[in-house]
């Protein structure tokens, strides 16, 4: 049964709470059964409202992770816990607001992805790259001449550097976003004009994976035959490629 836990840590300061959060690591490794978490202070007391899938999950988190970390940090406060049966739990989006957690993003995954598209639309490459994890993997179909897998922020920057050689005008318009856990699927369209003078409008599906608010991988899917034709590769060359390697067509 889903429960709401009101947890009070008497005399625990914000600095001590932040140290506890780091020691337990619940932002990096969410506890099994934990559904949501809110924290605030009333005077010297730290108050927390949690939603859990059961009291058993909360108890396991307390015994296996919370208490050992408190003991390691020398925090003597005994958690005062009051449980309530949950009538309703509504979580419309994944969101972390934790300014004291360093670089941890305080916006949801869809907002991170949407911001990357918006940065690209205004030709702000630095704005796109700022959303990426240092070890990001960026994958685009290798049947287009600038396709392949690019590693790291420098690699992704090289990918973007190749776009002006191929496109006189390029718009990447994400229309629909679907979020599931740490993944976001964006459905939209590429449109513009290639350096060969061909106009195009081609639907895409983009798969984004994120961790702590930063993009760890990006994979895109689109009709590569139409794109290659728009880029100016003769149709007979495409037909030959498809005949030699049907899986990449």
C-alpha positions as CSV (number, residue, x, y, z in Angstrom):
1,X,0.0,0.0,0.0
2,X,1.3,3.4,-0.9
3,X,2.1,5.5,2.1
4,X,3.1,9.1,2.9
5,X,5.9,9.4,5.5
6,X,6.5,12.6,7.5
7,X,10.0,12.4,8.8
8,X,11.4,14.9,11.2
9,X,15.1,15.2,12.0
10,X,15.4,17.4,15.1
11,X,18.4,19.7,15.1
12,X,19.7,18.7,11.7
13,X,21.0,21.7,9.8
14,X,20.9,22.2,6.1
15,X,24.7,21.6,5.8
16,X,24.3,18.3,7.8
17,X,21.3,17.3,5.6
18,X,23.4,17.9,2.5
19,X,26.2,15.8,3.8
20,X,23.7,13.1,4.6
21,X,22.3,13.2,1.2
22,X,25.7,12.8,-0.3
23,X,26.6,9.9,2.0
24,X,23.4,8.0,1.3
25,X,23.4,8.9,-2.4
26,X,19.7,8.9,-2.9
27,X,19.9,11.4,-5.9
28,X,22.3,9.1,-7.7
29,X,20.7,5.8,-6.7
30,X,17.1,6.3,-5.9
31,X,15.9,3.9,-3.1
32,X,13.8,1.0,-4.0
33,X,10.2,1.8,-3.4
34,X,10.8,5.6,-3.0
35,X,8.4,7.6,-5.1
36,X,8.9,11.3,-4.1
37,X,10.7,13.4,-1.6
38,X,10.3,17.0,-0.2
39,X,12.4,18.8,2.4
40,X,12.1,22.0,4.4
41,X,13.0,23.5,7.8
42,X,10.9,24.8,10.6
43,X,13.3,26.5,13.0
44,X,16.1,24.0,13.7
45,X,14.2,21.0,12.6
46,X,14.5,19.3,9.2
47,X,11.1,18.1,7.9
48,X,10.6,15.6,5.0
49,X,7.6,14.4,3.2
50,X,8.1,11.1,1.3
51,X,5.9,8.9,-0.7
52,X,6.7,5.2,-0.6
53,X,5.2,2.1,-2.2
54,X,5.1,0.5,1.2
55,X,6.2,0.9,4.8
56,X,8.5,-2.1,4.3
57,X,10.4,-0.2,1.6
58,X,10.9,2.8,3.8
59,X,12.1,0.5,6.7
60,X,14.6,-1.2,4.4
61,X,15.9,2.2,3.3
62,X,16.2,3.3,6.9
63,X,18.1,0.3,8.1
64,X,20.3,-0.4,5.1
65,X,21.2,3.2,4.0
66,X,19.9,6.0,6.1
67,X,21.0,4.9,9.6
68,X,24.5,3.7,8.6
69,X,25.1,7.1,6.9
70,X,23.9,9.0,9.9
71,X,26.1,7.0,12.2
72,X,29.1,7.6,9.9
73,X,28.4,11.4,10.0
74,X,27.9,11.4,13.8
75,X,24.3,12.6,13.5
76,X,22.6,11.5,16.7
77,X,19.1,12.7,15.8
78,X,16.5,9.9,15.8
79,X,14.2,10.2,12.9
80,X,10.6,10.8,14.0
81,X,8.3,9.2,11.5
82,X,4.6,9.4,11.0
83,X,2.9,7.3,8.3
84,X,-0.3,8.1,6.5
85,X,-2.2,6.0,4.0
86,X,-2.0,7.8,0.6
87,X,-5.3,8.7,-1.0
88,X,-3.7,10.0,-4.2
89,X,-0.2,10.4,-5.6
90,X,0.3,12.5,-8.7
91,X,3.7,12.8,-10.3
92,X,3.3,14.6,-13.7
93,X,7.0,14.8,-14.4
94,X,10.4,13.8,-13.2
95,X,12.0,16.8,-11.4
96,X,14.9,17.5,-9.1
97,X,15.3,20.9,-7.4
98,X,18.5,20.7,-5.3
99,X,20.7,23.8,-5.7
100,X,23.1,22.5,-3.1
101,X,23.8,19.3,-5.0
102,X,26.4,20.9,-7.2
103,X,25.8,20.6,-11.0
104,X,22.6,18.6,-10.5
105,X,20.0,20.0,-12.9
106,X,16.8,21.4,-11.3
107,X,14.6,20.9,-14.4
108,X,12.9,17.8,-15.7
109,X,14.3,15.6,-18.5
110,X,11.8,16.9,-21.1
111,X,12.8,20.4,-20.3
112,X,16.5,19.6,-20.8
113,X,15.8,18.1,-24.2
114,X,13.4,20.9,-25.2
115,X,16.1,23.4,-24.2
116,X,18.6,21.6,-26.5
117,X,16.3,21.9,-29.5
118,X,15.6,25.6,-28.7
119,X,19.4,26.3,-28.5
120,X,19.9,24.6,-31.8
121,X,17.1,26.6,-33.4
122,X,18.9,29.9,-32.5
123,X,22.3,28.6,-33.6
124,X,23.6,28.4,-30.0
125,X,25.9,25.4,-30.2
126,X,27.4,26.1,-26.8
127,X,23.8,25.9,-25.4
128,X,23.4,22.5,-26.9
129,X,26.7,21.2,-25.7
130,X,26.1,22.5,-22.2
131,X,23.3,19.9,-21.9
132,X,25.6,17.0,-22.5
133,X,27.4,14.7,-20.2
134,X,31.2,14.6,-20.7
135,X,31.0,11.0,-21.9
136,X,28.0,11.4,-24.1
137,X,27.5,9.1,-27.1
138,X,25.9,10.7,-30.1
139,X,24.6,8.4,-32.9
140,X,23.2,9.2,-36.3
141,X,22.7,6.8,-39.2
142,X,26.0,5.9,-40.8
143,X,24.3,5.7,-44.3
144,X,24.5,9.5,-44.5
145,X,28.0,10.8,-45.2
146,X,28.4,12.6,-41.9
147,X,26.8,9.8,-39.9
148,X,28.2,7.5,-37.3
149,X,28.9,7.5,-33.5
150,X,30.5,10.5,-32.0
151,X,31.9,10.3,-28.4
152,X,32.3,13.0,-25.9
153,X,31.5,16.7,-26.2
154,X,34.4,17.3,-28.6
155,X,33.1,14.5,-30.8
156,X,29.5,15.9,-30.8
157,X,31.0,19.3,-31.6
158,X,32.7,17.7,-34.7
159,X,29.3,16.3,-35.7
160,X,27.7,19.8,-35.6
161,X,30.7,21.3,-37.5
162,X,29.9,19.0,-40.4
163,X,26.3,20.2,-40.8
164,X,27.0,23.5,-42.7
165,X,29.0,21.5,-45.3
166,X,25.8,19.5,-46.0
167,X,22.9,21.9,-45.3
168,X,22.3,25.5,-46.5
169,X,19.4,25.6,-44.1
170,X,18.4,23.1,-41.4
171,X,15.5,23.2,-39.0
172,X,15.0,20.4,-36.4
173,X,11.5,20.7,-35.1
174,X,10.5,18.4,-32.2
175,X,6.7,18.3,-31.9
176,X,5.9,15.5,-29.4
177,X,7.9,14.4,-26.3
178,X,7.4,11.1,-24.5
179,X,9.2,10.6,-21.2
180,X,9.8,7.3,-19.5
181,X,12.3,7.2,-16.6
182,X,15.6,8.6,-17.7
183,X,14.7,8.4,-21.4
184,X,12.9,10.9,-23.6
185,X,11.6,10.2,-27.1
186,X,11.1,13.3,-29.4
187,X,9.1,12.9,-32.5
188,X,9.3,15.7,-35.1
189,X,10.7,16.6,-38.5
190,X,13.8,17.8,-40.3
191,X,13.3,20.4,-42.9
192,X,15.4,22.8,-44.9
193,X,17.7,22.8,-48.0
194,X,20.9,21.0,-48.7
195,X,24.0,22.4,-50.2
196,X,22.9,20.6,-53.4
197,X,19.9,22.9,-53.6
198,X,17.3,20.3,-52.7
199,X,14.5,21.1,-50.3
200,X,13.5,18.4,-47.9
201,X,11.0,17.6,-45.1
202,X,11.7,14.3,-43.3
203,X,10.1,13.0,-40.1
204,X,12.4,11.8,-37.3
205,X,12.4,10.0,-34.0
206,X,15.1,11.0,-31.5
207,X,15.9,8.9,-28.4
208,X,17.6,10.8,-25.6
209,X,19.0,9.2,-22.4
210,X,19.8,11.4,-19.4
211,X,21.4,11.1,-16.0
212,X,21.1,13.8,-13.3
213,X,19.9,16.3,-15.9
214,X,22.6,15.7,-18.5
215,X,22.3,13.9,-21.8
216,X,24.3,10.6,-21.8
217,X,23.3,9.4,-25.2
218,X,21.4,10.5,-28.3
219,X,20.2,8.3,-31.2
220,X,18.3,9.5,-34.2
221,X,16.1,7.6,-36.7
222,X,14.9,9.0,-40.0
223,X,14.4,8.0,-43.7
224,X,18.0,7.9,-44.8
225,X,17.3,7.2,-48.4
226,X,15.3,10.5,-48.7
227,X,18.0,12.3,-46.8
228,X,20.8,11.0,-49.0
229,X,18.9,11.9,-52.1
230,X,18.4,15.4,-50.8
231,X,22.1,15.6,-50.1
232,X,22.7,15.0,-53.8
233,X,23.8,11.3,-53.9
234,X,22.5,9.8,-57.2
235,X,19.7,7.3,-56.9
236,X,21.7,4.5,-58.6
237,X,24.4,4.8,-55.9
238,X,21.8,4.4,-53.2
239,X,20.3,1.4,-55.0
240,X,23.8,-0.2,-55.2
241,X,24.4,0.4,-51.5
242,X,21.0,-1.2,-50.6
243,X,21.7,-4.2,-52.8
244,X,25.1,-4.7,-51.1
245,X,23.9,-4.2,-47.6
246,X,20.1,-4.3,-47.3
247,X,20.2,-3.9,-43.5
248,X,21.4,-0.3,-43.8
249,X,18.8,0.8,-46.4
